[in-house]
Amino acid sequence: METTAKLIYEDLRSRYNRAVIGKKDLAKELGVSLSTIDNYIHRGFGIPPYKKLGTAHNARVVFNLVDVANFLAQTIKTA
């Protein structure tokens, strides 16, 4: 994990105090709406890897903080 990704991970870990976050929290981090996250999941791009907990259409979706930190480190331009 890069230095930038580590810093982002530590920030996310301190704010959420858990290993995974849901769609609502990811939407907040990316600055988009929940429906945008649903569209990204449906289309299969624009979001970090996720796990769907169950087989139902409306099953809970979670994102590992390490994956979110790596995703943000790759998509955010740093000075």
N, C-alpha and C positions, 0 to 999 in steps of 0.2 A: 504494500500500500504506500502511495506517495505521501510526502509531507503534507501537501494540501488536503488530501483525502483523510489523513489522520486527524488534522485539525478540525475538519468538518465533522468527522465521526465523533470526536470528543465533544464538540458543541451539541450535536444531536443527542448523544448519550446523556449529557448533563441535563438537557431540556426535557427529554421524554422518559428517561430513567427506565428504559426497557430495550430489548433487543430488536423488536419489530415495531413498525408503525402501520396504521391503516390508510385507506384511501383519503380520508378527510385530512389527516396530518400531512400526507404527501402533497395534497393539493395546496395546503397552506405553505409548505416549504417551496414549492415551485411557483407559487403566486398565480395559480389557475383555479378554475372552479372544479367541483366534484364531477360534474358532467363531462368536463374535458378529460379528466383522468379516466372515466368510463370509456370515452371515445378512444383514448390512447390504448387502453386494454383491448378494446374490440379490434382496433386496427393493428395492434401488435408492435407499435414503435412509439418512441418518445418518452418512455418511462423505464426505470430500472427493473431488473428481474423481480418477479413476484411469485407468491404461493397462494393458491386458491384452497381454502380450507373447507373441503366438501365438494359434492358433485352437483348441488342444486344451482340453478341459474343465478340466484341471488346469494350465493355462498360468500363468506367473508374473504377478503383479499388482504394479505399482509406483505409488507416490504421489509427485508432485512436492512438494518441500519448501515451495515458495511456496504451493501450494494447501493444504497441511496447515497452514501458519502462518495463512493467511487463515481457514480453517475454525476453527481453535482460537481465533483472535481474536474470531470471531463467536459462538462457543458458550461461551466462558469469561467469567463475569461478573467485571469488574474493580472495584476499590474506588474 
